[in-house]
Amino acid sequence: MRVFKDAYIEQIPIKIHMYHTFSKRLRGLMFRKKPLNAEGILLTPCNSIHMFFMYIAIDAVFLDNNDQIVYQKENVKPWTVILPKKNAVSVLELPVGTISTYSLRIGNKLEY
């Protein structure tokens, strides 16, 4: 995954799994017991998430049609709900700490 910030590109060593079907999006990371490690999932279409039946926390990054960050939340705990976000069309569920480690900010454009 690459992050475009102003005039440079930063590589992020995370493998992104695409979840495009209803059943994959619904299940997401439910019942997973091991924390994410150098991997994440892209839920699309999606503008909200639930953490029901989750055992791990995640960082969540909400993207618009141009793959720009429109909302982000660090360390989202199990049994949390993030309501629909305006202009979001997909959500990246990433390992805890990804947002702060790579200084992701609203407006950054991602390429995965």
Steps between C-alpha positions, in 0.01 A plus 500: 500500500627849419399827660515820297580793728547834337806445278625156595392137517546286808492121475313308769589128517147371547330243277139599430233232449197617299157415645242588232220248558220547753596190698870593520418858601252381763746256653806723466736417786237345728624212714865566414713454811846601375571873455556625147867497408610668175157437349162666481169477321319739268123489535325643195238631464491599867455819700460364855630208704406292801737313725252236618655160576849643460787408728754751372519878472575668165570836341223596255553732201195614301559591135304691236466425126851641442657284774553807718459467875177665616498357854726285714484346845788347691479199729137411435407248769279189471124560532533858368289643218612778266195654337492590128749769402417764240673443163650165610466216248754254644676419825851372561531293816866511601724387787480715811764772481503533120340845502751648744805308374453628144349838597184439295282810483163597359559603138786256437449294185571128524598256231480129572 
